[in-house]
């Protein structure tokens, strides 16, 4: 912040931090691969995250979606104009977005028609994405799936879910299987049974939450008790004796992460890429996601402070202007007040950044005296 005296007229210039995050949080990533190296840690306003194979999604509080990571099948190229999104799901190499009108948008790999949303699909309330397939839960408690499930003998099989799958309340997808929770607290499984992921433990009842990973499943009953089954080659299904109460799971391909009631996390399973090594400075966590060799956490931390570089404040014919170094992903606006300590700053229209320097100008004369500041949005 600085003041300047130009031709006997005083002004105040302030460099303000980004104001993009009004609710939601920021993302942290650990492990290896492009999801970790390209994580948008400076992005605020995130309300949901989802992990795919080597890419990830974030849903922002304005209903738009951000994607990053491996783009081999254009899975990080969010469709232009996608808005009003209320839920996201990242699959192996494709993505789903649920809009507030109950329709679904898909993009990314489509080799097995996993991104070919059925034309008559409406009234959707929940979505999930597997390795090469997609699932939607409709408001009437029925489910629709499309895409393929890998079978070693017959390649990718389209396996439409039977019409008898009704009264479904929640859905979750692993690589080649799906876990469905009925309104009566029982579960249904569908897909390929490579590693026992479809072998339901006989004692399951009163289930409240479900979670699916690569070839494994986790469920929580209404008392918070956990059951797990499926592939356990790295111990990812074996519950640690010191686990304690948990509220949510994020199951990667071969590792597991849980969220505890105190907003801390605990990880176990395959650790070769650092996907179970929790950052020591991890802020309180709101939700989790996991992929092939990484873990994501949506945290309560605000985005890092972002400053606007300003230069050449000047008056021309009694009107104030300033040069600002801008970013294409941001907008900038000039604000003014009659007192430097005012709580009633007035804003001029925001202008999208150009990626270079641009000039912000107050078209009105600086009389009476005005104090100015620049805000990055």
N, C-alpha and C positions, 0 to 999 in steps of 0.2 A: 504494500500500500504506500502511496506517496502523494504529496500535494505539489501543485505547480502554480506559479504566478506568471500568467501570460497577459501582457498589455493591461496590467492592473486588475485583471479579472481572475479570481481564484477558482480552482477546480480541484476535485479529488478523484484520483484514479485508484481503483482497487482491482487486484487480481483475485478472482473468486474461484473456489474449488468447484468441480463439476457437481451439478445438482440433479443428476439423472436418476438417482435411486430414492424414491419416495417410500417404497415398501419392498419387501423381498430381501435378498441378501446377495452375497458374492460366492463364487465357486473356488474351491481348492482341489488340486489333483495331485496324486502321487502314484508311483509305479514307473512305467516306461512307455514310450511310443508317442505318436503325434498328438494324442489327446492330452497328455501331460505337458509336452513341450509347447503346445499351442493354446493351452487353456486361457480363456479370457479373464484373467484374475482381476483386471481393472474394471470389469463390467459390473455395474450394480443393477438393482431392480429385478433380480432373478427370483422367480417364484417356484420353479420346478426344474429338475434336471433328469436326463435319461442317458444311459450308457449303451452304446452299440458295440460292435466288434472292436474296431480301431477308430471310432468316431463317437461324438457325443452331441447332445442337444441341450439347450437351455431355453426355457420359456420366460419371457419378460413380462413385467407387470402391465405393459401396454398391449398385450395380446400378440406380440410378434415373437419370432423364433430365431435363435442364433445357433449355428452349427459349426463344428471344427473337427480337425483330425484328418484321417485318411480320406481322400476324395476320388479313389479309383473308379467308383461308379456314380460320381457326382452326388454322393450322399450328403456332402456339406454345402451344396448349392441350394439354399432354401428357395422355393418357388417365389418368383416376383409377385409382390402384392399380397402374400399370405398374411392374414390378419385375423383378429377376433378368435385366436386360438385359446383353448382352455385346458388342453392336455396334450402331452407329447409322448412318443414311444420310439426309441431307437432300436432297430434290429441289427442283424449281422452286418449288412451293408445297405440298408434301406431305412426309411423313417415314415412315421405316421404322425399326423396332427389332427386333433379333434377340434372343430370349430364350435362356436356357441349356438349355431343353428342345428347341431346334431349331425353334420356331415363330416366326412373324413377326407383329408388330402394326403397323398403318399408320393414319395420321390426316392430316387436312388436306384439301386440294382433292381432289375425286373426280369431276370433270367427265368424265374419260376413263377412269374406273375404275382410276386409278393407286393408289388406296388400298383397292381391293377385293381383299384377299389371297385367293388361291384356297383354297377350303375344305379341300382335301386336301393342302395344302402342309406337309410335315414334313421333318425331318432336314436342315434348312438349316444351313449352316456359314458363309455369307457373304452380304451384301446390298449392293446399290447402287441409287441412285435418280437418274433423269434428269429432264428438264424436266416431262414428264407421263407417265412410265412407271417401272416398277420391275422389278428383276431379283433373283433368288435363286439361289445356288449350293447344290446339295445334296451330301450326303456321298458320294454315288456318282459325283460328277463331272458330273452333268447340270445343266442350267439351266432355269429357268422365268421367263418375263417376262409382265407384264400392264400394261395402260394403253395409251397411244397415242403415236405418233411423228408429228410435224408434217410434212406434205407440202403444198407450195404448191398443188398441183393438186387434191388430194383431201382436204384438211383432215387431221384426225388419223386415222391408220391404225393399227388393231391389227395388229401384225406378230409373231405367235407365232414364237419361235425354233424352228428345225427340230430334230427328234429326233437328227439326226446330230451335234449339238453335244455331244460327250461328252469325257470325260477332261479336263475343265476344272479348273484349279487356282486361278485368280483371275478376278475380274470388276471392271470399272470402267465407269461410265456418264457420257456427256456429255449435252448437252441432248436430242438426238434420235438418239443412236447409242450402241452399247455395244462395249466392247473386252474380249475374252476371251483368257486365257492358258491354253494346254493344258499338260499335264504334260510334254510333250516339248520345251517351250520355244518353240513356234510360237504364232501368234496367229490369232484369228478376229474379224471385225467384223460388226456387224449394225445395221440402222437406216436412216436417211435420209442421203444423201450430198450435202448442200448444198454443201460447200466442200472436198471431197476428203478428208474425215475417214475414209472407208472405203477409200481407195486405199492399200493396204499397200505400203510400200517393199519392193522385191524382195529386198533384201539382209538382211532381218531374220532372225535366228537366235539360239538360245541365250538367249532372253529370260527374265529373272528377276522383273522388276517391271513393272507397267503402271499408267498414270494417264491419265484422260480429263478434258477440260475442256468448255467450251461446244461448239465444233466442232473440237477439236484433241486430239491424242494424244501421249503421251510414254512411251517404254519404256526400261528399263535392262537391259543384258545382264549375264551373270554376272561380267564383268570391269568393270562399272560404266560402260560406254560408253552414250551416250545417242543415241536416234533420236527425231525429232519430225516430225509432219506434220498437215495440216489447214488451217484458216483462219488466215491470217497478216496480217490487215488492219492490225493495230497492231504487227506484229513479234513477236507472242506465241509463235510457233512457231520463229522464227529464234534459234538458240542463241547467246548472247553469246560472243565469242572468249575472254573472261576468266572463263568460267563455272567451270572447275575441277571437281573431283570432287563429285558429288552423291549423296545417299542417297534422296531422295524429292521428288516434285513435288506442287504444288497448283495446278491450273489453273482460273482463273475464267472468266468469259464471254469476256474479251478481254485478260487479263493472266496472267502465270505467276510462280509463286514456287517456289523450290527450297530444300531443306534440305541443308546441307553436313555433312561428317563431324565438323566441330568445333562443331556445333550453332548455327552462324550461318545466316542466310538471305540470299537474293539474289532480287530481283524485276525484271521488265521487262514491256513491253507497254503497253496503254492505261493512262495515268496521270492522266487528267483529274480523277478523284475522290480522288487521293492513295493509291490502292490499291497502288502500287508504292513508296511512300515509307516505308521501314522506320524505325520509331522508333529514335532513337540510343541509348536506354537499354534496348533489348530484351534481356531475360535469355537465357540459353541455352535453345534451343528443342528440344522433344521431337517435335512433329509439326505439320503445317500443314493448313489448309483455306482454301478461297476461294469466293467467290460472285460476284454480279453486279458490284459496285463496291467490294469489300472483301477483306481478307485477315485470316485468323485464325492465331494461333500459340499452341500449348500450350507453356507455358514451365515451367522448373524453379523459378521464384520462388514462395515461400510467399505465402498471401493476406495483405493488409495487416492489421496488428494491429487487433483489434476489442475494445473495452473495454466493460465493464458498468458502468453508473452505479448506485451504491448509495447508500442514504440511510437514516437513522433506525435504526441498529443499537440494539437494546434487549434487556433481559432482563425477562421477565414470569414471576413465580413460578419463578425460577431457570432459565428456558429462553430460548435465544437466538433472535432473529428479525431479519431485515433486509429492507428494501424494495428491489426491483430494477426498473429500467426495462427492459422486455423487447421483443423482436421476435417477430412471428408465425412467422418462419422458423427460430427458434432454440429450444433448450431450455436450462434453467438448473438447476444443482444446487449445493447447499451441501455443502462438504467440511470436514472437521475433523481435527485431529491434536492430540496432547498436547505437541507442540514446534513452534515456528514454523519451524524448519529441518528438520523431519521429511521423510523420503522415503517415508513410509507414511501418506499422507492417506487417510481413509475418506470415501466418498461416500454421501450420502443420495440417494434416487431423483430422477432428473431430471424436471422439470416443464416441459411445453411453454409457450412464451411466449404472452402474451395480446395483445401489441401495446401494452400499457400497463404500469402499475406493478403488481407483485404481490409478496407477502410470502413469503419462504422461512423456514421454522422448523425448528429441531432439536427434536423432541419429547422428547428425553431431557434430564434435568437436566444442567447444566454443572458436574458434579462427578465426578471431579476436573476441574481447569481445562482448557478446550479452546481451541484456536486455530482460527479459521474463515476460509474463503475461498469466493468464489463463482466458479463456472466456467460459461462460455457454451459450448454445444455446437452 
